Amino acid sequence: MPAAAAMLGMQYVSRVPRPPLDGLIDDLYYLEGVPPYARLTLRPMPAALLIVNLGAPFRIRAGTDIETAEYADGCVITMPTRAFEFGYPLQTRSVGAHFKP
Protein backbone atom coordinates (compact mmCIF):
# COMPACT_ATOMS: atom_id res chain seq x y z
CA MET A 1 0.00 0.00 0.00
CA PRO A 2 1.62 3.30 -1.05
CA ALA A 3 1.88 6.20 1.35
CA ALA A 4 3.14 9.68 0.61
CA ALA A 5 3.45 12.83 2.67
CA ALA A 6 4.59 16.35 1.91
CA MET A 7 6.03 18.19 4.90
CA LEU A 8 7.07 21.81 4.43
CA GLY A 9 8.96 21.20 1.21
CA MET A 10 9.92 17.63 2.02
CA GLN A 11 8.61 14.62 0.12
CA TYR A 12 8.33 11.20 1.82
CA VAL A 13 7.11 8.23 -0.22
CA SER A 14 6.72 4.82 1.41
CA ARG A 15 5.90 1.46 -0.19
CA VAL A 16 5.36 -1.98 1.32
CA PRO A 17 7.37 -4.52 -0.70
CA ARG A 18 5.81 -7.58 -2.30
CA PRO A 19 6.43 -11.12 -1.06
CA PRO A 20 8.85 -12.49 -0.07
CA LEU A 21 10.46 -9.18 1.05
CA ASP A 22 7.33 -8.15 2.96
CA GLY A 23 8.21 -10.82 5.51
CA LEU A 24 11.45 -8.97 6.34
CA ILE A 25 10.78 -5.31 5.52
CA ASP A 26 7.99 -3.04 6.84
CA ASP A 27 8.51 -0.46 4.11
CA LEU A 28 10.90 0.98 1.55
CA TYR A 29 11.00 4.76 1.42
CA TYR A 30 12.24 7.78 -0.52
CA LEU A 31 12.89 11.11 1.25
CA GLU A 32 13.78 14.37 -0.50
CA GLY A 33 13.67 18.09 0.12
CA VAL A 34 14.09 20.62 2.87
CA PRO A 35 13.54 19.00 6.28
CA PRO A 36 11.11 20.78 8.61
CA TYR A 37 13.73 20.46 11.39
CA ALA A 38 17.52 20.29 11.56
CA ARG A 39 17.68 17.39 14.03
CA LEU A 40 15.48 14.44 14.86
CA THR A 41 15.76 12.27 17.97
CA LEU A 42 15.07 8.63 17.22
CA ARG A 43 14.16 6.44 20.19
CA PRO A 44 15.32 2.85 20.74
CA MET A 45 13.49 0.44 18.46
CA PRO A 46 13.28 -3.33 18.07
CA ALA A 47 14.29 -3.36 14.40
CA ALA A 48 17.01 -2.25 12.01
CA LEU A 49 16.98 0.73 9.66
CA LEU A 50 18.91 1.07 6.37
CA ILE A 51 19.60 4.52 4.91
CA VAL A 52 21.25 5.00 1.50
CA ASN A 53 22.23 8.66 1.19
CA LEU A 54 21.81 10.27 -2.25
CA GLY A 55 22.58 13.84 -1.23
CA ALA A 56 24.68 15.88 1.18
CA PRO A 57 26.09 14.02 4.21
CA PHE A 58 23.96 13.65 7.31
CA ARG A 59 25.18 13.42 10.90
CA ILE A 60 24.38 11.01 13.71
CA ARG A 61 25.14 11.37 17.41
CA ALA A 62 24.39 8.41 19.66
CA GLY A 63 23.72 8.33 23.37
CA THR A 64 26.10 10.49 25.37
CA ASP A 65 28.55 11.05 22.50
CA ILE A 66 29.67 14.66 22.19
CA GLU A 67 30.82 14.41 18.57
CA THR A 68 28.61 13.61 15.60
CA ALA A 69 29.64 11.14 12.91
CA GLU A 70 29.15 12.20 9.29
CA TYR A 71 27.68 9.75 6.79
CA ALA A 72 28.08 10.54 3.10
CA ASP A 73 27.01 7.19 1.61
CA GLY A 74 24.51 5.92 4.16
CA CYS A 75 24.38 3.60 7.14
CA VAL A 76 22.67 0.66 8.80
CA ILE A 77 21.35 1.16 12.31
CA THR A 78 20.83 -2.21 13.95
CA MET A 79 18.28 -2.36 16.77
CA PRO A 80 19.39 0.72 18.70
CA THR A 81 19.17 0.30 22.47
CA ARG A 82 19.47 4.02 23.16
CA ALA A 83 18.19 7.18 21.52
CA PHE A 84 20.27 8.86 18.86
CA GLU A 85 20.16 12.24 17.16
CA PHE A 86 19.89 12.37 13.38
CA GLY A 87 21.02 15.66 11.78
CA TYR A 88 19.70 16.52 8.33
CA PRO A 89 21.56 18.67 5.79
CA LEU A 90 19.75 21.73 4.40
CA GLN A 91 18.67 19.63 1.39
CA THR A 92 18.30 15.90 1.96
CA ARG A 93 17.72 12.97 -0.37
CA SER A 94 17.82 9.31 0.60
CA VAL A 95 16.20 5.92 0.17
CA GLY A 96 15.93 3.30 2.86
CA ALA A 97 14.21 0.38 4.47
CA HIS A 98 12.56 -0.10 7.83
CA PHE A 99 13.07 -3.76 8.76
CA LYS A 100 10.64 -5.81 10.82
CA PRO A 101 11.68 -6.88 14.34
C-alpha positions as CSV (number, residue, x, y, z in Angstrom):
1,M,0.0,0.0,0.0
2,P,1.6,3.3,-1.0
3,A,1.9,6.2,1.3
4,A,3.1,9.7,0.6
5,A,3.4,12.8,2.7
6,A,4.6,16.4,1.9
7,M,6.0,18.2,4.9
8,L,7.1,21.8,4.4
9,G,9.0,21.2,1.2
10,M,9.9,17.6,2.0
11,Q,8.6,14.6,0.1
12,Y,8.3,11.2,1.8
13,V,7.1,8.2,-0.2
14,S,6.7,4.8,1.4
15,R,5.9,1.5,-0.2
16,V,5.4,-2.0,1.3
17,P,7.4,-4.5,-0.7
18,R,5.8,-7.6,-2.3
19,P,6.4,-11.1,-1.1
20,P,8.8,-12.5,-0.1
21,L,10.5,-9.2,1.1
22,D,7.3,-8.1,3.0
23,G,8.2,-10.8,5.5
24,L,11.4,-9.0,6.3
25,I,10.8,-5.3,5.5
26,D,8.0,-3.0,6.8
27,D,8.5,-0.5,4.1
28,L,10.9,1.0,1.5
29,Y,11.0,4.8,1.4
30,Y,12.2,7.8,-0.5
31,L,12.9,11.1,1.3
32,E,13.8,14.4,-0.5
33,G,13.7,18.1,0.1
34,V,14.1,20.6,2.9
35,P,13.5,19.0,6.3
36,P,11.1,20.8,8.6
37,Y,13.7,20.5,11.4
38,A,17.5,20.3,11.6
39,R,17.7,17.4,14.0
40,L,15.5,14.4,14.9
41,T,15.8,12.3,18.0
42,L,15.1,8.6,17.2
43,R,14.2,6.4,20.2
44,P,15.3,2.9,20.7
45,M,13.5,0.4,18.5
46,P,13.3,-3.3,18.1
47,A,14.3,-3.4,14.4
48,A,17.0,-2.2,12.0
49,L,17.0,0.7,9.7
50,L,18.9,1.1,6.4
51,I,19.6,4.5,4.9
52,V,21.3,5.0,1.5
53,N,22.2,8.7,1.2
54,L,21.8,10.3,-2.2
55,G,22.6,13.8,-1.2
56,A,24.7,15.9,1.2
57,P,26.1,14.0,4.2
58,F,24.0,13.7,7.3
59,R,25.2,13.4,10.9
60,I,24.4,11.0,13.7
61,R,25.1,11.4,17.4
62,A,24.4,8.4,19.7
63,G,23.7,8.3,23.4
64,T,26.1,10.5,25.4
65,D,28.6,11.0,22.5
66,I,29.7,14.7,22.2
67,E,30.8,14.4,18.6
68,T,28.6,13.6,15.6
69,A,29.6,11.1,12.9
70,E,29.2,12.2,9.3
71,Y,27.7,9.7,6.8
72,A,28.1,10.5,3.1
73,D,27.0,7.2,1.6
74,G,24.5,5.9,4.2
75,C,24.4,3.6,7.1
76,V,22.7,0.7,8.8
77,I,21.3,1.2,12.3
78,T,20.8,-2.2,14.0
79,M,18.3,-2.4,16.8
80,P,19.4,0.7,18.7
81,T,19.2,0.3,22.5
82,R,19.5,4.0,23.2
83,A,18.2,7.2,21.5
84,F,20.3,8.9,18.9
85,E,20.2,12.2,17.2
86,F,19.9,12.4,13.4
87,G,21.0,15.7,11.8
88,Y,19.7,16.5,8.3
89,P,21.6,18.7,5.8
90,L,19.8,21.7,4.4
91,Q,18.7,19.6,1.4
92,T,18.3,15.9,2.0
93,R,17.7,13.0,-0.4
94,S,17.8,9.3,0.6
95,V,16.2,5.9,0.2
96,G,15.9,3.3,2.9
97,A,14.2,0.4,4.5
98,H,12.6,-0.1,7.8
99,F,13.1,-3.8,8.8
100,K,10.6,-5.8,10.8
101,P,11.7,-6.9,14.3
